[in-house]
Amino acid sequence: MLRKKLLVGALAALGLLGLALAQEGARLYGQYCQSCHLPTGLGAPGAFPSLKGLDQLAKEEKGRVYLIRVVLFGLQGPLKVGSATYNGVMPGYGQLSDAEVAALLNYVLSSFGNKNPRPISPEEVKKLRASPLKPQDVAKTRP
C-alpha cells in the first residue's frame, strides 16, 4: 500500500513538474519569440517563418541539433521554408540556461500544431553550447 501511495505521489510530482516546465516555455516564448513569430507561431510572411512543422525537424538528430543551435547562437542568411525564402537575422539566446532553452524549444515543439516527438533535454543543450557557432554557420547546418 505504501508503494502505491509513493508511486501516486511521484507521478503527481512529475505531472506538476511537467506543467511548470510548459508554463516556463510559454513565458519564454512570449518574452523572446512572440514579437516576430506572433502569438500563433505562424510568423509574418516574407519576414519571419512559421514555427508550424518544426516537430518534423525534431524527429531526426540533425534537426534537433539544428533547432538547439538556432536558439543558442541565432540564425543569419537565406532560409527556405516550404516555398518561401527568408533572409533575415535571428538573435541567439545563449544567455538562457540549458533548462530554459529546452523548455522554450519543447513549448514550440508541442504548440502551433506541432506534436513533439521527443522532448529536448537540458543535457542536449549543454553539449551543443560547448561548441559555439556563428549565426551564418548555423544556417548552413539546416537539414
Summary of the structure (lengths in Angstrom):
residues: 143
radius of gyration: 16.5
end to end distance: 50.6
largest distance: 60.6
contacts: 404
relative contact order: 0.18
helix: 54%
strand: 11%
